């Protein structure tokens, strides 16, 4: 390194000091350091100007950077990092970007750009609900885009893709087939496009049976690629689950078995096992290939697909212990997402039953946010019931599964039969009033994977849930008697209650039963608006999609913009479903009879000190309401059942209330009144 010497002042000049002194740079016009006189304010050209080294005063006139003040009409210079300058800068930048975007479009394909501009003008008229001559507008668009064969090109753009979707929706079958013919060669590209996949969905939604079959055949060619893509995965799911025939489904599965089936399909291969029936050496390669596809889907979190669910169910049955355990470990955190189909739910149950205790606990933790949705799902409720029946750690079960159910118990019960099955299994398992014997046997078959005694576990589950249910029923007792199906569930739940908690439930329900203003709908209405015991929205057979009878997923409909039409349809349903007195409802009458008959059964098991539903009704029943009951058939039968299934004390109370009305009771001609008068010996 080259070293340079510092220039120093001689010692004689510094008074003998050896330390070098820095050379002070003098500014022009500055005074020497020894001059202590104050700087004076200078006046030049009529403007007061501070001298060098003095800051401008608070009330002095500001000057421009050049030394002159801003005058009226003079343009301000650009000052960076101010709100005005930033706004001006961004506005200019956006304008430049817009110009560049338009230039790129024009340079890329000037003809395509002009086509899209003219097509969007027609689209603005076609998309209106009140537009007239839609067929003519579609014909114009078809002539415009069909001549240039531009359908596949415009389908991937965000603005022109909407034009194409609107055309497919409003076009005739002939024009729709011509559009599909142009799009089908590039279905794989469109299905993986951010905007183009909506056009493929429109072909399924509005196309005929033959057109849907053509689209499925094109999907089969690249099904392995499409399954593992975010946008196209849902399209493959819909194609496999709703539109494909049984033969097309087997063709969609075959490329996952082996690469041999990517180009050539084999009609004799219906399942995975058929691949090695003739060639046994293929078993290991087929299982290895399917495993790789399942692992890839699990890593990408694209498991909500009915095609993958079918592959997973087949793999778990045929794979060896090591390969199976590896796949189970991957899919345990994803049990909720694979429980949307029958095959997927079966695979999820298999994964849960064949996992170790530690993995089961983590699986329940991952499943907790989706317990409510699973409980009301057509297939997912089977997984929840399996967990309730065979998981031994009831403390963890209460936190991860039972608590979420009880927090939303009215939503779950009011959403349909599947939610009622889940709630019924918590409080009254093995109840044939709620479940078919075949399903009960299936659930009890899972007990071989459990170590704890069945009765002990069910008592612990009931102990976790009973207090929370009491509070729910006391806060809204009318909900639990809102219809025949819910009332039967309530009667089943009361079977296992005893002591003070049973008395609380009886008193809350008796207040509803004895309320003179108690009204319910003739047919029970679910929270989603569907009516039980009534066939709603009957469709002609010719409008049904292909394979309408096969197992399907629950469709997720988007919110319709036409709420007025929905409201009108809902009013029609309610008009055909009038309100009636709850005590005269046929389904509720059957449930109340079951509750009253439970009094005698519970007395035989626990003695006369047990709470009685009949006693709660007699105590709550007012004289005016009793006089109305004896004039009706079904309420009279309820009073007769109360008399037959209660203690002598309750019978005396009921007789005292009815005796003053014996003339009115004897004059009744309905069967219930006659039998009640005969029983009371009036």
JOBEL-V910296 format. One record per helix or strand. SS is the DSSP state (helix for helix, strand for strand). FROM is the first residue (numbers start at 1). TO is the last residue. If there is no record, write none. Layout:
ss:from:to
SS:FROM:TO
SS:FROM:TO
This chain:
ss:from:to
strand:42:44
strand:47:49
helix:83:108
helix:110:126
helix:134:147
helix:151:154
helix:160:170
helix:173:184
helix:187:191
helix:196:206
helix:209:221
helix:223:227
helix:230:243
helix:246:257
helix:259:261
helix:272:276
helix:282:300
helix:306:318
helix:321:334
helix:342:353
helix:357:375
helix:380:390
helix:394:407
helix:409:413
helix:417:427
helix:437:449
helix:454:475
helix:477:481
helix:484:496
helix:499:513
strand:519:521
strand:525:525
strand:531:531
helix:541:543
helix:563:575
strand:579:581
helix:582:584
helix:586:606
helix:613:620
helix:623:629
helix:633:645
helix:648:659
helix:662:666
helix:671:680
